Amino acid sequence: MKFLFAFISFLLFSVSSINAQEFKVSGVFTDQENIPLPGATVLHKESGNGTQTDADGYYELMVPEGKQTLSFNFSAQQPIVKTIQVTENTTLNVQIAEEDVMLDEVLVSAIRVNADTPVTFSNLTAEEMAPRNLGQDIPILMNYMPSVVTTSDAGAGVGYTGIRVRGSDATRVNVTINGIPYNDAESHGTFWVNMPDFASSTESLQLQRGVGTSTNGAGAFGASLNLLTDAVSKDPYAEISSSIGSFDTRRANIKFSTGMLNDHIEVSGRLSRIKSDGYIDRASSDLESYFLQGAYTDENTLIKALVFGGHEITYQSWFGFDSATIAASGFDGNIETNRRFNIAGVKYDDEGNFEGFYDNQVDDYKQDHFQLHWNERLNNNWSTNLAIHYTHGRGFFEEYVDDWYYTNVLFSGDSQLSFLGLDNFTLNGEEISSMDYIRRRWLDNDFYGTTFSVEYQKENMEFIAGGAWNQYEGDHFGEVIWARYATDSEIRDRYYDDTSNKTDFNTYAKLTYDFTEKLSLYGDLQYRRVTYKANGNETGLVDDEFNFFNPKAGVTFRLNDDNRLYFSYARANREPNRNDYESGDPEPETLNDFELGWRYATPKVKINANTYYMRYKNQLVLTGELNDVGAPLRENVGDSYRLGLEVDATLLLGDQFFIQPNFALSTNKNIDFVTQIDGELQELGNTNISYSPNFIAGNNFTYMPTENFQVSFLSKYVSEQYLGNIDAESSKLSDYFVNDLNLQYTLKTNSFFKSIVFSGLVNNIFDVDYISNGYYYTFDVTNDDNSISTLDGAGYYPQAGINFLVGATVTF
């Protein structure tokens, strides 16, 4: 911590030494429709100083008296340059013209929305993420967005991380990258650990809460998250970034761009390496990633070819802290005194004496992505987008299966020879039916397809039609790489060998029509066809086909330049995932989503408020239980709903302060819930949906004493929630309130380096012991009188206390 205090003292000293007599130039940067643009860079050419527009498009810079030149850089081929004469504090508002619009925006224009669309959404730009982008995953960087709850298996934001929106888990958040689906086609999950440091190649992201607009990939049942990767850079640059922090966390990356070569071609890229021991014992991460992009652009054409991917090796920590299991294993089962304990890889001898932990109980997975995008602006009204993509993933879980532990603690048959398809044998006169062994469970998959759209715009109308065809082919198989006893198995024998195949086709049409200057109508129709075939001991034989029709409609009313009201209705249908088939005979689910909202925006104040009612039929809710690789299990629950109020704001308090509070108040219910307890079906009435806190609040308070120094104090509160659906007190997860401190100082130079940016992040600054996630399970036991009693248990994922990250980025 001495280094951190010295770092802060250095920044404060640097700030206090700055004293210049200047005038303020300020204003609002807006798009063609006069909507504020956040995250644009405003540079003072003469001094090299700069700033970014805030969430309301507002900026301000201190410049000397006289003739001054300001450059406004956004996702465009050329920056907008303005030259003004400064003799006093000056207001300079800038609006983008048609010729300034960059075709990069077409990559996501078919699925993103703006303030005139009747959809509830929030944006997050690279500039807003940058001060905290020190190696933690994208979900952690999104933690302070409205209705968002995040968690980390390893407890410190590196490795396996998760996100929930409005109580819906990651399998129900549709994620696209440049409009290409990213969710795993079978599990519907999003594994950010496979793309470490991807935030460093993200230009911006938009989180649409609720159903949102029609998009590619599985339907959204809680939210849609779409990411836009780095825009084409006009000027060449190189960046070297490095950070270090608690739990031996280290990150290093290098980024570069050639700038525009011959005014048409740009090549850019990134290499990253992240390592961390994790807060939880042995929850280590060794992560590598790359990003390479080539672009050709002219006045009306943008062609982008992207190759990116990652390789992750993480020691397993998905079992959490289950007091009962840990105590049965012979360890301290008190989470207060042993909260960093990790049961993964435990080893015993034949008598049940603890022997240590297996040193390679890891998840080892590689994933490579290829995308080719062709955007064409045919004229001022028509533009097209065509993309093809291919993703190849391969890797395994390596596990030590300890015979004593699986037999006496887990009561699992995994250590039985019959589980491996082998026959019992006799050794020294004793029949051997089980043994210790090490297995690898493999996944080798391919995902490929195309997306397409055409857009027509004129003064009072925008029409978009598009769709996608995607194919998934997956192999699941298991190998034994070591065994306690020799058997008649052969090298590379597979004790299971399953295949799966999924085809996903969708087509949609969207229309936004300005009926009057104040009234705008929105319509969106989507047809989606899914076929899924799988075979396996867990899933059985699956051969399902689904045809979904998803209509959406809404209206936006502009009260005046500052106020907008909107109302929308959207329907979504969604197929079960692979784990659902393993658990039984699942039904597809349907969601009807109603959104009513108000948007208020001025240069100094921005407020978004909305209510929502999400009514589900056959919702596949989380049961609280996990499968043997830590994946959550779900079940159909009939009728259920989510009803809530969300409010977020940005308030500029003078020239140096702003705050960004948000809160979400909700009720989330299973209607007339029925379950089996003590061997009998019981009607529990309306129960709380699992993992759905009724109150979530966040705040960002930022102080900017100068243009190149900022201090942010960030707060997050999550109310208590249930880990199951029966409102059992033993399934209740306590509320928590945590705070982070974030600092950033930019040192401009006139030397070989353009700038050096220092960042510091103190997470959980008040050292709160809190738990952000867990699981809940029930099991039946037969009593002496043959009656059945239902018992339960819970596990938790403790998060780190106070911890820090500090880093520096050098730009050439």
LINFENQUI-V303695 format. One record per residue. N is the residue number from 1. PSI is psi as a letter, one per 20 degrees, with the letter a starting at -180 (999 if undefined). Layout:
N/PSI
N/PSI
This chain:
1/h
2/h
3/g
4/g
5/h
6/h
7/g
8/g
9/h
10/g
11/g
12/h
13/g
14/g
15/g
16/h
17/i
18/p
19/o
20/q
21/o
22/r
23/q
24/p
25/p
26/r
27/a
28/p
29/p
30/r
31/a
32/h
33/j
34/k
35/p
36/q
37/o
38/q
39/j
40/q
41/p
42/o
43/p
44/o
45/h
46/h
47/h
48/i
49/q
50/r
51/r
52/q
53/q
54/a
55/i
56/j
57/j
58/q
59/r
60/q
61/q
62/p
63/q
64/r
65/q
66/a
67/p
68/q
69/p
70/p
71/p
72/o
73/p
74/a
75/m
76/r
77/h
78/p
79/q
80/p
81/p
82/p
83/p
84/q
85/p
86/o
87/i
88/r
89/p
90/p
91/p
92/o
93/p
94/p
95/p
96/p
97/r
98/g
99/i
100/i
101/p
102/q
103/i
104/h
105/h
106/h
107/h
108/j
109/h
110/h
111/i
112/r
113/r
114/a
115/i
116/j
117/p
118/l
119/q
120/p
121/r
122/q
123/q
124/p
125/r
126/h
127/h
128/h
129/h
130/g
131/h
132/j
133/n
134/k
135/i
136/q
137/r
138/g
139/h
140/h
141/h
142/j
143/h
144/j
145/q
146/p
147/j
148/p
149/p
150/r
151/r
152/p
153/g
154/i
155/i
156/j
157/j
158/p
159/c
160/o
161/q
162/r
163/q
164/q
165/p
166/k
167/i
168/p
169/a
170/h
171/i
172/j
173/o
174/p
175/p
176/q
177/o
178/k
179/i
180/p
181/p
182/h
183/q
184/p
185/h
186/g
187/i
188/j
189/r
190/o
191/n
192/h
193/h
194/i
195/m
196/q
197/k
198/h
199/h
200/i
201/j
202/p
203/g
204/r
205/q
206/p
207/o
208/o
209/q
210/b
211/h
212/b
213/r
214/p
215/r
216/q
217/a
218/q
219/q
220/p
221/j
222/h
223/r
224/p
225/o
226/p
227/q
228/p
229/r
230/p
231/r
232/p
233/p
234/h
235/q
236/q
237/r
238/q
239/p
240/p
241/q
242/q
243/q
244/r
245/a
246/q
247/k
248/l
249/p
250/p
251/q
252/p
253/r
254/p
255/q
256/q
257/q
258/i
259/a
260/o
261/p
262/k
263/j
264/h
265/p
266/q
267/p
268/r
269/r
270/q
271/p
272/q
273/p
274/p
275/q
276/q
277/i
278/q
279/g
280/q
281/p
282/j
283/l
284/q
285/p
286/o
287/p
288/q
289/r
290/q
291/p
292/p
293/p
294/p
295/q
296/p
297/q
298/a
299/h
300/j
301/p
302/p
303/p
304/p
305/p
306/p
307/p
308/r
309/a
310/r
311/p
312/p
313/o
314/p
315/p
316/p
317/k
318/i
319/i
320/a
321/n
322/o
323/g
324/g
325/g
326/g
327/h
328/h
329/i
330/j
331/r
332/o
333/j
334/o
335/h
336/h
337/i
338/k
339/i
340/j
341/q
342/o
343/i
344/p
345/j
346/q
347/p
348/q
349/a
350/i
351/j
352/j
353/p
354/p
355/i
356/a
357/q
358/p
359/i
360/k
361/m
362/r
363/p
364/o
365/q
366/q
367/p
368/p
369/p
370/p
371/p
372/p
373/p
374/o
375/p
376/p
377/o
378/h
379/a
380/i
381/h
382/p
383/q
384/q
385/p
386/p
387/q
388/q
389/q
390/p
391/p
392/p
393/q
394/q
395/a
396/q
397/p
398/p
399/p
400/o
401/o
402/p
403/g
404/g
405/g
406/h
407/g
408/i
409/g
410/i
411/l
412/q
413/j
414/h
415/i
416/q
417/h
418/h
419/h
420/j
421/k
422/q
423/q
424/q
425/r
426/p
427/p
428/l
429/j
430/p
431/p
432/o
433/i
434/r
435/r
436/q
437/r
438/p
439/q
440/p
441/o
442/q
443/p
444/o
445/q
446/p
447/p
448/r
449/a
450/q
451/q
452/q
453/q
454/p
455/p
456/p
457/p
458/a
459/g
460/j
461/q
462/p
463/p
464/p
465/q
466/a
467/a
468/q
469/p
470/q
471/p
472/p
473/o
474/q
475/p
476/p
477/q
478/q
479/q
480/o
481/i
482/q
483/q
484/h
485/q
486/p
487/a
488/j
489/q
490/q
491/p
492/j
493/q
494/p
495/i
496/q
497/n
498/q
499/q
500/q
501/p
502/p
503/p
504/o
505/p
506/q
507/q
508/r
509/p
510/q
511/p
512/p
513/p
514/n
515/g
516/a
517/h
518/h
519/p
520/p
521/q
522/p
523/q
524/o
525/p
526/p
527/p
528/p
529/p
530/p
531/p
532/p
533/p
534/q
535/q
536/r
537/h
538/g
539/h
540/b
541/o
542/p
543/n
544/q
545/p
546/p
547/o
548/p
549/p
550/n
551/q
552/q
553/q
554/r
555/q
556/p
557/o
558/o
559/g
560/a
561/h
562/h
563/p
564/p
565/q
566/q
567/p
568/q
569/p
570/q
571/q
572/q
573/q
574/q
575/q
576/r
577/r
578/g
579/h
580/h
581/h
582/h
583/i
584/b
585/n
586/q
587/q
588/q
589/q
590/q
591/p
592/o
593/p
594/p
595/p
596/p
597/r
598/p
599/p
600/p
601/p
602/r
603/h
604/h
605/p
606/p
607/p
608/p
609/p
610/q
611/q
612/q
613/o
614/o
615/p
616/q
617/p
618/k
619/p
620/n
621/q
622/p
623/i
624/h
625/q
626/q
627/a
628/i
629/k
630/j
631/p
632/q
633/q
634/r
635/q
636/p
637/j
638/c
639/q
640/r
641/r
642/p
643/p
644/r
645/p
646/p
647/p
648/q
649/q
650/p
651/o
652/o
653/n
654/b
655/i
656/i
657/q
658/q
659/q
660/m
661/q
662/q
663/q
664/p
665/p
666/r
667/p
668/o
669/p
670/p
671/p
672/l
673/p
674/p
675/r
676/p
677/p
678/k
679/j
680/q
681/p
682/p
683/o
684/j
685/b
686/p
687/r
688/p
689/p
690/q
691/k
692/n
693/q
694/i
695/p
696/p
697/q
698/r
699/q
700/o
701/o
702/p
703/p
704/n
705/h
706/r
707/h
708/j
709/p
710/q
711/p
712/p
713/o
714/p
715/q
716/p
717/p
718/p
719/r
720/q
721/q
722/q
723/i
724/a
725/j
726/j
727/k
728/p
729/h
730/i
731/j
732/p
733/p
734/q
735/r
736/q
737/o
738/q
739/q
740/q
741/p
742/p
743/q
744/p
745/p
746/p
747/o
748/p
749/r
750/j
751/b
752/h
753/p
754/g
755/q
756/p
757/p
758/p
759/q
760/p
761/p
762/o
763/q
764/l
765/h
766/j
767/l
768/p
769/o
770/r
771/p
772/i
773/r
774/a
775/r
776/p
777/q
778/q
779/q
780/q
781/q
782/p
783/r
784/h
785/j
786/j
787/r
788/p
789/p
790/p
791/r
792/r
793/r
794/q
795/q
796/q
797/n
798/q
799/q
800/q
801/b
802/p
803/r
804/r
805/p
806/q
807/r
808/q
809/p
810/p
811/p
812/999
